[in-house]
Every structure is written in structure tokens, then in C-alpha cells.
């Protein structure tokens, strides 16, 4: 393959043919001869047959040969004219380079000047630095003794394309016009290459390293791990295992031939930029600390939390080494060095104590509500609390009162107690358990839980503040809330001392606490006192003035969830929670008289007037129009009494879930 920028001579046969053709064309042009090939053509023509067809074909052949001959003669004349008229202008051919300088079009004197300007201050004064991974080699001019023959270099550049015959010179000139020709500067640059080679040999010897693998030795045995973390940390008499690492060494070598060529190339280009060189390296096999751990160590076992029962299985100690710790340590050890480390007890990341610290660690809310001392009702409260007590709600899970307590049946021990059905007080199994649901609802609000389902009673109750009640009934009404924290939540529920106790226990991560507020937006509406007439000595044994049904005040209440800063007790927000509509109910009193006698429109005997309708003594005359901006100094554990001061012992203290309607409301286990 012809090298770029260099001259390539024609083959001998081609030269001979060109010279012969040139001489023949010249002779014919001067009238001194004729072409041998032309004679051959004419001789062929003289032998033409008398046959007409053959004569025509031969004429065509003769004419074609003559035309080709004329074309060849014209081309040869053109080439001769070009070669004869192309004169040497005495300038270096174009695209001839040295040190990146285009010497083309320069006279030899101009080229010498340009090269001197480029190199006179570099070769005698500049160091060439070869930077190895661990130190540097400095090639100073005083050691390498560079000397450039500028005149010889310029002469060679000028002679490019001028040292052959006319055809060769023509080809070289045409080639230089189309591509670069870089002069081989090293032919004219004198260097002490022996010094350079010796310096590289010394560097290679210093860098040379034999490949050796890391050796590992483990001594001792695993101590007794049947101990607590505290015991393990306090025991200083344990004889620990040891592990010794004799670090391997890498194969390392310097390719002196390659570096020498790079150095020569830098000198040839007058380039004294620092040369960066890497060793040829093969590292020892990497340490597999995971495999080493499995062979000689015992991994610690974290404490385990049962997600259903939330029982905690204690942690178990481990023994050996920390893989990341050893990785960091060994990274600092030099190849070939030897180090010995001592094994140690390994503590689990998750301990029983750490789980207990975050699980069921804080009281998120506690509510205590007073209950009336009625045996059957108290029995039902106790059974419902026992079913709920200890219930754990996982993060995101929903608590359902009916799902947890189940249907209230006599088989479970529930007794008849007052419930509301159709707006009237009647006995029903499980009466009273609405108070447990209401107490949990109140606690869930204070714990800032998400309320999923809640329905208010038909009549306002007395054991929680207004609007904080929740009624339930098997098969139709339920109370539900969602644990919206990141930790499990436990419900502690019990009955004692005349109160229902509910506490939500979890992990408190909030920087605020919640208090509930309310306002009356419609009402109040007071029930009237009405009389039901019974004769004297009536079979029921009622006496005059005996209360058959208590009265309830009707009103519409709107509740708000208020958040206060734990740090400053300042109100952060007041968010709407719910609207509760409570119906009014009349008070019915026994009147002894003649049922058939004249009566007033209200059913009272004519001699008896209608009892005045009075507002409960504990009902506030006005409702607050704004919510409190500071935290109350004390948290009430019982709700204000909203019923009349006179309450029959047979009447229930709760109400159903809906206001009065044309249809009887659904019953509630209040």
C-alpha cells in the first residue's frame, strides 16, 4: 500500500512502455518516422479480400484503429507538453510539514527560519516529564542532549518530489497538492537514547511486583452466646477468636518499549507536555468477606414482632466481625502487610427494648365517662370493654366496633337494658354499649384519628360532651375509625369506679394535641310536660306525679377538632368535624283521675293545669361564637348534664341515632 505523503516509483515495465510511446509520438510529430503499430494496420488493409462484406468489416476495423492511434498520439503530445513546460520554481512543495509547520511554498531559507523560531527555545531548555503512578521521571536536556539538524531537515523537505525522474517528480508534486507529508524529524534529531532506555529500565525494575494472593488465618472458637447484650458488653474475661490477613501483592510491570515510543514521539513533535503512564497491573483475587463471615462467624438475630399479636421474640447475640468495618480497615492496609484483628460480640440492630420503645410507648388519648349504676347495663358495659380491651390496630387498619364486639346475645352474657327504639325507651339485649362506642369515638378524636363511620343518637346523651357520642346497633349501625399513624395502636378498655375507661396507646410523633369544641347552630327546642291519666288503684300501681318518660332538649350541634401547639399551647387550627341533630322529647307524668272525665287538651284532668315547660338547668343560655385560642387548664372526664334534673330509674340515659321522623327510627343499643 502506498504510504500517505511519500513517493512511490512506477514499475520498470510501465516506464519502458511510456518512454517508447513518448519517443514514437515525438518522431511522428517531427515527420521522422511512423508507428510500427500503424504499419501493421496498413499491412492488414492491403490483404483485404475481394468479398464485399469482408471488405466493409475490415474498413471499419481500420478506421477504428486509426482513430485510437490519433487519440493516443494526442494524449502523448499533451503529456509531453505538460512535462516539458512544467518548470521548477525553487519552493518546497505544498503540504510538506515539520513540527506542525506547513513548509509548502517556502524557500529553504524561509523554512530554516520558521523551524529555528519553533525549536530553538524548546529542545535546549525544556524538561520532558514522564509521570508514573508512584513517582515521576524527569528527562532534562542536560541528560538527553537533544540536537536538531535544521539544515538537513530543510534540505530533505526541499528534495521531496525532486529526486526521481520527471514522471516520479510529477507524481510527487501532484500527491503533495492533495495530502500532507510529515517529515520524519527523528532522522535529524540527535538524542541520548541510551540514557532514556537506562532510566526506563530502572523504573521498570522498581515497579516490578510478583502476583501473590492474600493469606487468611483464623484461630480460636466461638464463645457462649447465651447471654444478654449487657452481659456481653460487661464481660472482659472472654477469650476472643482472632483473624490474620497477610495481604497479597499485585503483578505490576512497566512497558518500557511502549513508553520509549511515546517519549520519541513527543520529541519528534516538539511536545513537552507531561506524559502520564500507567503500570500493567493484575490484582490479587478480592477478599470475599461475606463468605469468610459465613464460614467463621455467627450472625446476630433481630428481635421479631408478631404483626398479629404484636408479641416480641427477643434478639439473639452474634459473634464475629462487621463486614463493612473490615472492608474499611483492610482498604488502608498496604499490599504485603500483615494485620491481626480480634472477633467480638455482634449486637442485633433490632432489640426487644428498641421495639418496645416505639411500640405502645405513648398514651395518645384517654377518656373516662360516668355511667349509671344499673346492674344489667353495667354488665353489658363490662362485656363490651372486655371484648375490645387489648385490640391492636395496625397502621392504616380500620377498627370496627361491631366486628370486634360481635353481636350482643344472651349466650355471650348480655342482659336486657334500656335502649331506644322508635323514639321510646324499651329493654333490649346489650343496652348501654353505645356508651363504650361513644367513649372510643371521643378518644379517637383526641388522638387525631380518621373517623370512618359514626352516627349520632336521636337524643342528646349525658356521658360525653355535646356532639361527641356514637350510636351502634348490630346489623345496621357501626362505629369505625382508621389508625392513621405509622405505628400500631392498642385500645385499652375497662369499667371501674362508676366509669368507662378507654385509652389509645401507640407512638406519638405529633408536635400538637387535640381538643374538641362545639357550637349550637339550631335550637334549643324543649319538650313539654304531658300527663297520662290513670285511675286510682290502677293495675300498674302508678302514683300521681310519677314520671313515665323523661324529656330531652332538641338542637343541632356542630363540632370542631382544634389543634394546639405542644410547645406554646397556641391554637394551630380549628377544623369542622361533624354535625349532630338531636330531637326533643316530651316529659310524660302520671295523673290520677277519672279517665272518662273532662280533661284539658293535654290530657290532664280539668282541675289540673299543664305543667310548665322548663329548660334544663345545665343547658347554657348561649353558645360560643368563637373557638378557644388557648388550651383549657383541665380536661373534663365527664360531660355536662343536658337532661332534666329529675330522671326515672327505669329510663335510659342514651338516645337513638336519628331525629324525629314520620317513620320510627332504627333502634340503638344506648
C-alpha positions in Angstrom: 0.0 0.0 0.0 1.4 3.4 -0.9 2.0 5.4 2.3 0.4 8.8 2.6 2.7 11.7 1.7 5.6 9.5 0.3 6.8 8.9 -3.2 6.3 5.5 -5.0 8.2 4.7 -8.2 6.4 3.2 -11.3 7.2 -0.4 -12.2 10.0 -0.9 -14.8 7.7 -2.3 -17.5 5.4 0.7 -17.2 8.4 3.1 -17.5 9.7 1.4 -20.7 6.3 1.5 -22.4 5.8 5.1 -21.5 9.3 6.0 -22.8 8.7 4.0 -26.1 5.3 5.7 -26.7 6.8 9.1 -26.0 9.6 8.6 -28.5 7.2 7.3 -31.2 4.9 10.2 -30.8 7.8 12.6 -30.9 9.2 11.1 -34.1 5.9 11.2 -35.9 5.3 14.7 -34.8 8.6 15.7 -36.3 8.0 13.8 -39.6 10.9 11.4 -38.9 9.1 8.1 -38.7 5.9 6.3 -38.3 4.4 3.9 -35.8 5.1 0.2 -36.1 1.6 -0.5 -35.0 0.3 1.8 -37.7 2.2 -0.2 -40.3 0.6 -3.3 -39.0 -2.7 -1.7 -39.7 -1.9 -0.8 -43.2 -0.5 -4.2 -44.0 -3.7 -5.8 -42.9 -5.6 -3.4 -45.2 -3.6 -4.5 -48.3 -4.7 -8.0 -47.8 -8.5 -7.3 -48.0 -10.5 -9.9 -49.8 -12.5 -9.0 -52.9 -15.5 -10.2 -51.0 -17.7 -7.1 -50.4 -18.9 -7.9 -46.9 -15.4 -8.7 -45.6 -14.1 -5.5 -47.2 -16.6 -3.4 -45.3 -15.8 -5.0 -42.0 -12.1 -4.6 -42.5 -12.6 -0.9 -43.4 -14.5 -0.3 -40.2 -11.7 -2.0 -38.2 -9.1 0.1 -40.0 -11.0 3.3 -39.3 -11.3 2.5 -35.6 -7.6 1.7 -35.2 -6.7 4.9 -36.9 -9.0 6.8 -34.5 -7.4 5.2 -31.5 -4.0 5.9 -32.8 -4.8 9.5 -33.3 -6.1 9.7 -29.7 -3.1 8.1 -28.2 -0.8 10.4 -30.2 -2.8 13.5 -28.9 -2.6 12.3 -25.3 1.1 11.6 -25.6 1.7 15.0 -27.1 -0.3 16.6 -24.2 1.7 14.7 -21.6 5.0 15.7 -23.3 3.8 19.3 -23.5 2.9 19.4 -19.8 6.2 17.8 -18.6 8.2 19.9 -20.9 6.6 23.2 -19.9 6.4 22.5 -16.1 9.3 24.4 -14.6 10.8 24.1 -11.0 10.0 27.2 -9.0 12.6 26.5 -6.3 10.0 26.3 -3.5 9.2 23.5 -1.1 6.2 21.6 -2.4 2.8 22.3 -0.7 1.7 20.4 2.3 5.2 19.4 3.5 5.2 19.7 7.3 7.6 19.6 10.1 6.7 20.3 13.8 3.2 21.2 12.6 4.6 23.9 10.4 3.4 23.9 6.7 6.7 24.5 4.9 4.9 24.4 1.5 5.6 27.4 -0.7 8.7 28.4 1.4 12.2 28.8 0.1 14.8 26.7 2.0 16.0 29.8 3.8 12.4 30.7 4.9 11.8 27.1 6.2 15.0 27.2 8.2 14.0 30.4 9.9 10.5 29.0 10.7 11.9 25.9 12.3 14.5 27.8 14.3 11.8 30.0 15.7 9.8 26.9 16.7 12.6 24.9 18.3 15.5 27.0 19.4 14.0 27.6 22.8 12.4 24.2 23.4 14.9 21.4 22.9 17.8 23.0 24.8 15.6 24.3 27.7 12.6 22.2 28.3 12.3 19.1 30.5 10.1 16.2 29.5 8.2 14.7 32.5 7.0 11.1 32.5 4.6 10.7 35.3 4.3 7.2 36.7 1.6 6.1 39.3 4.0 6.5 42.2 6.7 9.0 41.1 7.9 10.9 38.0 10.8 10.7 35.6 12.4 14.0 34.6 14.2 14.0 31.2 16.3 17.1 31.3 18.1 18.5 28.2 21.4 18.1 30.1 20.8 14.4 30.2 19.1 13.6 26.9 21.3 16.1 24.9 18.8 16.9 22.1 20.3 18.4 19.0 18.3 19.2 15.8 19.9 19.4 12.3 17.7 22.1 11.0 19.6 22.5 7.7 19.4 18.7 7.0 15.7 18.7 7.8 15.0 21.6 5.4 17.1 20.0 2.7 15.1 16.8 2.9 11.9 18.8 2.8 13.1 20.7 -0.3 14.2 17.5 -2.0 10.8 15.9 -1.5 9.5 15.3 -5.1 12.7 16.3 -6.7 14.9 13.2 -6.6 13.3 10.9 -9.2 12.8 11.1 -13.0 10.3 13.5 -14.5 7.4 11.2 -14.1 8.2 10.4 -10.4 8.7 14.1 -9.6 5.4 14.9 -11.3 3.6 12.2 -9.3 5.2 13.5 -6.0 4.2 17.0 -6.8 0.6 16.1 -7.6 0.5 14.0 -4.4 1.7 16.8 -2.2 -1.0 19.0 -3.5 -3.7 16.6 -2.3 -2.3 15.3 1.1 0.1 16.1 4.0 3.6 14.8 4.0 5.1 14.9 7.5 8.9 14.9 7.7 10.5 12.3 9.9 12.1 14.7 12.4 13.8 11.9 14.4 16.1 11.3 11.4 17.5 14.8 12.1 17.2 14.9 15.9 20.1 13.6 17.9 19.2 12.2 21.4 21.0 10.2 24.1 18.6 7.3 23.7 20.8 5.1 25.8 20.2 7.4 28.8 16.5 7.3 28.2 16.4 3.5 27.9 18.5 3.0 31.0 16.2 5.4 33.0 13.1 3.4 31.9 14.8 0.1 32.7 15.5 1.3 36.3 11.8 2.4 36.6 10.6 -0.9 35.4 12.8 -2.7 37.9 11.5 -0.6 40.8 7.9 -1.1 39.7 8.1 -4.8 39.1 6.0 -6.9 41.5 5.0 -10.6 41.7 1.4 -11.6 42.0 0.6 -13.2 45.4 -2.8 -14.0 46.8 -3.9 -12.9 50.3 -3.5 -15.5 53.1 -6.1 -15.7 55.9 -5.6 -17.5 59.3 -8.4 -17.8 61.9 -7.7 -19.1 65.5 -9.9 -19.8 68.5 -13.6 -20.8 68.9 -16.9 -19.1 69.3 -17.7 -18.3 73.0 -21.0 -18.9 74.7 -23.7 -16.7 73.2 -26.4 -17.4 75.7 -26.1 -14.0 77.3 -27.7 -10.6 77.1 -26.2 -7.7 75.3 -25.4 -6.0 78.6 -23.7 -9.1 79.9 -21.7 -9.5 76.7 -20.5 -5.9 76.8 -19.5 -6.2 80.5 -17.6 -9.5 80.2 -13.9 -8.7 79.9 -12.7 -12.2 80.5 -13.8 -13.7 77.2 -11.0 -15.2 75.1 -11.9 -14.0 71.6 -11.1 -15.5 68.3 -8.5 -13.8 66.0 -8.2 -13.5 62.3 -4.9 -12.6 60.5 -4.6 -11.2 57.0 -1.3 -11.4 55.1 -2.3 -9.1 52.2 -1.5 -10.2 48.7 0.6 -8.3 46.2 -0.3 -7.4 42.6 1.5 -8.2 39.5 2.9 -4.9 38.2 5.1 -4.1 35.2 6.2 -1.1 33.2 6.0 -1.5 29.4 9.4 0.3 28.6 9.1 -0.2 24.8 5.7 1.5 24.7 6.8 4.3 27.0 10.0 4.8 24.9 8.0 5.1 21.7 5.8 7.7 23.4 8.8 9.7 24.5 10.3 9.6 21.0 7.0 10.7 19.5 6.9 13.7 22.0 10.4 14.8 20.9 9.5 14.4 17.3 6.5 16.7 17.7 8.4 19.2 19.9 5.8 18.5 22.6 6.9 18.8 26.2 3.5 18.2 27.8 3.7 15.8 30.8 3.3 12.1 29.7 1.1 10.1 32.0 1.9 6.4 32.2 0.1 3.5 34.0 1.6 0.2 35.0 0.4 -3.1 33.7 -1.4 -4.4 36.8 -3.1 -7.6 37.8 -4.6 -7.5 41.3 -4.9 -10.4 43.7 -8.4 -12.0 44.0 -10.6 -9.7 46.0 -11.5 -10.8 49.6 -14.9 -12.4 49.9 -15.7 -11.2 53.4 -19.3 -12.4 53.1 -18.0 -16.0 52.5 -15.5 -15.6 55.3 -18.2 -14.4 57.7 -20.4 -17.4 56.9 -17.5 -19.8 57.5 -16.3 -18.5 60.9 -19.0 -16.2 62.4 -22.4 -16.3 63.9 -24.9 -13.7 62.6 -27.0 -11.8 65.2 -30.7 -12.3 65.1 -33.0 -9.3 65.5 -36.0 -9.3 67.8 -39.1 -10.3 65.9 -42.5 -8.6 66.2 -45.6 -10.7 65.5 -47.7 -8.5 63.4 -50.9 -10.1 64.5 -50.4 -10.4 68.3 -47.5 -7.9 68.5 -45.7 -10.2 70.8 -42.0 -9.7 70.6 -39.4 -12.6 70.3 -36.2 -11.4 72.0 -33.0 -10.8 70.0 -30.0 -13.2 69.9 -26.3 -12.2 70.1 -24.0 -12.8 67.2 -20.2 -13.2 67.1 -17.5 -12.4 64.5 -16.9 -9.1 62.7 -18.7 -6.3 61.0 -18.3 -6.8 57.2 -18.3 -3.0 56.4 -15.9 -2.3 59.3 -13.4 -4.9 58.0 -13.9 -3.6 54.4 -12.9 -0.1 55.6 -10.0 -1.4 57.7 -8.4 -3.6 55.0 -8.7 -0.8 52.4 -6.0 1.0 54.5 -3.6 -2.0 54.6 -0.7 -1.9 52.1 0.0 -4.9 49.8 2.2 -7.5 51.5 1.5 -6.2 55.1 0.1 -8.4 57.8 -2.6 -7.4 60.3 -4.5 -9.3 63.0 -8.0 -8.4 64.3 -10.0 -9.8 67.2 -13.6 -11.0 66.8 -16.2 -9.5 69.0 -19.9 -9.9 70.1 -22.3 -8.6 67.5 -25.4 -6.8 68.7 -28.6 -7.2 66.7 -29.9 -4.0 65.1 -33.4 -4.5 66.4 -33.8 -5.4 70.1 -36.8 -6.1 72.2 -36.1 -2.9 74.1 -36.0 -0.9 70.9 -39.3 -2.3 69.6 -40.9 -1.6 73.0 -39.6 1.9 72.9 -41.6 2.7 69.8 -44.5 0.3 70.1 -47.3 1.2 72.5 -45.0 3.7 74.1 -47.3 6.7 74.4 -50.8 7.4 75.6 -52.4 9.1 72.6 -55.7 9.8 74.3 -57.6 8.7 77.5 -61.3 9.3 78.1 -63.3 8.3 81.3 -67.1 8.6 81.1 -69.5 8.2 84.1 -72.2 5.5 83.8 -75.4 5.0 85.8 -75.4 2.2 88.4 -77.8 -0.2 86.8 -76.8 -3.8 87.1 -77.8 -5.1 83.7 -76.4 -2.0 81.9 -73.1 -2.1 83.8 -72.8 -5.9 83.0 -73.2 -5.0 79.3 -70.5 -2.3 79.5 -68.1 -4.7 81.1 -68.6 -7.4 78.4 -68.1 -4.9 75.6 -64.9 -3.5 77.2 -63.6 -7.0 77.7 -64.1 -7.8 74.0 -62.3 -4.6 73.0 -59.5 -4.5 75.6 -56.1 -5.2 74.1 -57.3 -4.9 70.5 -54.3 -3.9 68.2 -54.9 -1.9 65.1 -52.1 -1.9 62.6 -51.1 1.3 60.7 -53.8 2.0 58.1 -56.1 -0.6 59.5 -59.8 0.2 60.4 -61.3 -0.5 63.8 -64.9 -1.7 63.7 -66.9 -1.8 66.9 -69.3 -4.4 65.6 -66.5 -6.6 64.2 -64.6 -6.6 67.4 -67.5 -6.9 69.9 -69.7 -9.0 67.8 -73.5 -9.5 68.1 -74.7 -8.8 71.6 -76.5 -12.1 72.6 -77.6 -13.8 75.8 -75.2 -16.6 75.0 -72.4 -14.1 75.5 -73.9 -12.9 78.8 -75.5 -9.8 77.6 -78.6 -8.7 79.6 -81.7 -6.6 78.7 -81.2 -2.9 79.5 -82.7 0.3 78.2 -82.4 1.0 74.6 -84.2 3.4 72.3 -86.5 2.1 69.6 -88.9 4.2 67.6 -88.3 7.1 69.9 -89.3 5.2 73.0 -87.3 3.6 75.8 -87.5 -0.2 75.8 -85.4 -3.0 77.1 -83.1 -4.8 74.7 -80.1 -7.1 74.9 -76.9 -5.2 75.1 -78.5 -1.9 76.2 -75.8 0.6 77.2 -72.9 -0.5 75.0 -73.4 2.7 73.0 -71.6 4.4 75.8 -68.4 2.3 75.1 -68.6 3.3 71.4 -69.1 6.9 72.3 -66.1 6.9 74.7 -63.9 5.3 72.0 -65.1 7.9 69.5 -64.2 10.8 71.9 -60.8 9.2 72.4 -60.2 8.7 68.7 -60.9 12.4 68.1 -58.5 13.5 70.7 -55.9 11.1 69.2 -56.5 12.8 65.8 -57.6 9.6 64.2 -59.5 9.4 60.9 -63.2 8.7 61.6 -64.6 6.3 59.0 -68.2 5.8 60.3 -70.2 7.4 63.1 -73.8 8.2 63.7 -75.2 10.4 66.5 -78.0 9.3 68.8 -81.6 10.5 68.3 -81.4 12.3 71.7 -78.5 14.0 73.2 -76.6 11.9 75.8 -75.1 13.0 79.1 -71.9 10.9 79.4 -69.9 12.7 76.7 -69.8 16.4 75.7 -72.4 17.5 73.1 -71.8 16.0 69.7 -69.2 13.5 70.8 -71.4 10.5 71.0 -71.6 7.5 68.7 -74.6 5.1 68.5 -74.3 1.5 67.3 -76.8 -1.3 66.6 -76.0 -4.8 65.4 -76.6 -5.2 61.6 -77.2 -1.6 60.8 -75.2 1.0 62.7 -71.4 0.7 63.4 -68.6 2.9 64.7 -65.3 2.8 62.8 -62.0 4.7 62.8 -58.7 4.3 61.0 -55.2 4.2 62.6 -53.6 6.9 60.5 -50.2 6.7 62.3 -47.1 4.9 61.3 -47.2 2.6 64.3 -49.6 0.0 65.7 -52.3 1.2 68.1 -53.7 -0.6 71.1 -57.1 0.0 72.7 -57.3 -0.4 76.5 -60.9 -0.5 77.7 -62.3 -1.3 81.1 -65.1 -0.4 83.6 -64.5 0.5 87.2 -65.3 3.1 89.8 -68.6 4.1 88.1 -66.8 4.9 84.8 -66.0 3.5 81.4 -62.2 3.9 80.8 -60.8 4.0 77.2 -57.1 4.7 76.4 -55.5 4.6 72.9 -51.8 3.6 73.3 -49.4 3.9 70.4 -46.4 6.1 69.4 -46.8 9.8 69.5 -44.9 11.7 66.8 -47.1 14.8 66.7 -46.0 18.3 67.9 -49.6 19.2 68.7 -52.5 17.9 70.8 -56.3 18.0 70.1 -59.2 19.4 72.0 -62.8 19.3 70.8 -65.1 22.3 70.7 -68.7 22.8 69.6 -71.4 25.3 68.8 -75.2 25.1 68.6 -76.4 26.2 65.2 -80.1 25.4 65.6 -82.3 25.3 68.7 -82.7 24.6 71.5 -86.2 23.1 71.4 -87.7 22.0 74.7 -90.1 19.1 75.2 -93.3 19.8 77.1 -94.6 18.1 80.2 -97.6 15.9 79.4 -99.9 13.8 81.6 -101.2 10.3 81.2 -104.3 9.7 83.3 -104.6 6.5 85.4 -107.5 5.7 87.8 -106.8 5.3 91.4 -105.8 1.7 92.3 -104.6 1.2 88.7 -103.2 -2.3 87.9 -99.8 -0.8 87.2 -99.6 0.7 90.6 -98.7 4.2 89.3 -98.9 7.1 91.7 -99.8 10.6 90.9 -96.8 12.6 89.6 -94.7 9.6 88.7 -92.5 10.2 85.6 -93.1 7.8 82.8 -90.8 9.4 80.2 -88.0 11.9 80.6 -87.8 15.0 78.4 -85.0 15.8 76.0 -84.0 19.1 74.6 -83.6 19.1 70.8 -80.9 21.1 69.0 -78.3 20.9 66.2 -74.7 20.9 67.2 -71.6 21.4 65.1 -68.3 20.1 66.4 -64.7 21.1 65.7 -61.3 19.4 66.0 -58.9 22.0 67.5 -55.2 21.5 67.3 -52.9 23.3 69.8 -49.1 23.5 69.8 -47.4 21.4 72.5 -44.7 24.0 72.8 -46.8 27.1 73.2 -50.4 25.9 73.7 -51.4 28.3 70.9 -54.3 27.3 68.6 -52.9 26.0 65.3 -56.2 25.1 63.5 -59.9 24.6 64.1 -61.4 22.1 61.6 -65.0 21.2 61.2 -65.7 17.6 62.4 -69.4 16.8 62.3 -73.0 18.0 62.6 -75.3 16.2 65.1 -79.1 16.7 65.0 -80.8 15.8 68.3 -84.6 15.6 68.6 -86.6 16.9 71.5 -88.9 14.6 73.6 -91.8 15.4 75.9 -91.9 14.6 79.5 -94.8 12.2 80.4 -96.1 12.2 84.0 -98.8 10.1 85.7 -102.0 11.9 86.6 -104.5 10.1 88.9 -108.1 10.9 87.9 -111.1 9.8 86.0 -110.1 8.7 82.5 -113.6 9.4 81.3 -114.0 12.8 82.9 -113.4 16.1 81.4 -109.8 16.8 80.5 -107.8 19.6 79.1 -106.4 19.2 75.7 -103.1 17.9 77.1 -105.0 15.0 78.7 -104.7 16.3 82.3 -107.9 16.2 84.3 -109.6 19.6 84.1 -108.7 20.5 87.6 -105.0 20.1 86.8 -103.2 22.6 84.7 -100.4 21.8 82.2 -97.0 21.7 83.8 -94.7 24.5 82.6 -92.0 23.5 80.1 -88.7 24.3 81.6 -85.2 24.4 80.1 -82.7 22.0 81.7 -80.7 23.8 84.4 -77.4 22.8 82.9 -78.1 23.9 79.3 -76.2 27.1 78.5 -78.2 30.1 77.6 -75.9 30.9 74.7 -73.3 29.1 72.6 -69.8 30.4 72.0 -69.4 32.0 68.6 -65.6 31.6 68.5 -63.4 28.7 69.4 -60.9 28.9 72.3 -57.4 30.1 71.4 -55.7 28.5 74.4 -55.7 25.1 75.9 -58.1 24.6 78.8 -56.4 24.2 82.2 -58.1 20.9 82.9 -59.6 18.2 80.8 -63.1 17.2 81.9 -63.6 13.5 82.3 -67.4 13.7 82.3 -69.9 15.6 80.1 -72.2 18.3 81.4 -75.7 17.1 82.2 -78.1 18.1 79.5 -81.2 16.2 80.8 -83.7 17.4 83.3 -82.7 17.0 86.9 -85.4 14.5 87.6 -84.7 11.2 85.9 -86.7 8.0 86.5 -84.7 4.9 87.4 -86.3 3.0 84.6 -85.4 5.4 81.9 -82.3 5.0 79.7 -79.6 7.7 79.7 -78.9 7.4 76.0 -80.8 8.0 72.8 -81.2 6.7 69.3 -79.4 7.9 66.3 -81.8 10.0 64.3 -84.1 13.0 64.8 -87.9 12.6 64.8 -89.3 11.4 61.5 -92.5 10.1 60.1 -91.1 6.6 60.3 -89.9 5.1 63.5 -86.1 5.5 63.9 -83.8 2.5 64.0 -83.2 1.2 67.4 -79.9 1.9 69.2 -78.1 0.0 71.9 -77.7 3.1 74.0 
